[in-house]
Amino acid sequence: MPDLTDVQTMSYEEAIRELEEIINQLETSQPMLAEALASYERGQALAQRCAALLEEADLRVRQVSDEERAG
């Protein structure tokens, strides 16, 4: 099973780059089932990390926007 703990410390750029690599690998090669499943799990964790970081950034943008309107 791949180590998923380090995903939570990745920047958006790192996570999206690795996710793109996994997608490319799965599209261009024919890995063994166990390897494909491990890559899929890792990809899911990376996608969730990217979504969380984008949501966090969106929240900060909204907060700044609200502060500008109130200020």
C-alpha positions in Angstrom: 0.0 0.0 0.0 1.4 3.4 -0.9 2.3 5.9 1.8 -0.5 8.5 1.7 0.6 10.5 4.8 3.0 12.7 2.8 0.2 13.8 0.5 -1.1 16.1 3.3 2.1 18.1 3.3 2.3 18.6 -0.4 1.7 22.0 -2.1 -0.9 22.2 -4.8 1.8 22.3 -7.5 3.5 19.2 -6.1 0.3 17.2 -5.8 -1.1 18.2 -9.2 2.2 17.4 -10.9 2.3 13.9 -9.3 -1.3 13.3 -10.2 -0.6 14.2 -13.8 2.3 11.7 -13.8 0.0 8.9 -12.4 -2.6 9.6 -15.0 -0.1 9.5 -17.8 1.4 6.3 -16.4 -2.0 4.6 -16.2 -3.0 5.8 -19.7 0.3 4.8 -21.4 1.3 1.6 -19.7 -0.4 -1.6 -18.6 0.7 -2.0 -14.9 -0.2 -5.1 -12.9 -3.5 -4.9 -11.1 -1.9 -4.4 -7.7 0.2 -1.6 -9.0 -2.7 0.0 -10.8 -4.8 -0.1 -7.7 -2.0 1.5 -5.6 -1.6 4.2 -8.2 -5.3 4.8 -8.2 -5.4 5.1 -4.4 -2.5 7.6 -4.5 -4.2 9.5 -7.3 -7.4 9.8 -5.3 -5.5 11.1 -2.3 -3.7 13.6 -4.5 -7.0 14.8 -6.1 -8.5 15.2 -2.6 -5.5 17.3 -1.5 -5.8 19.5 -4.5 -9.5 20.0 -4.0 -8.9 20.9 -0.3 -6.2 23.4 -1.2 -8.4 25.0 -3.8 -11.3 25.2 -1.4 -9.0 26.8 1.2 -7.8 29.4 -1.3 -11.4 30.2 -2.4 -12.3 30.8 1.2 -9.4 33.2 1.7 -10.3 35.1 -1.4 -13.9 35.4 -0.2 -12.7 36.6 3.2 -10.5 39.3 1.6 -13.3 40.4 -0.7 -15.7 40.6 2.3 -13.2 42.7 4.2 -12.7 45.1 1.3 -16.4 45.6 1.0 -16.8 46.2 4.8 -13.8 48.4 5.0 
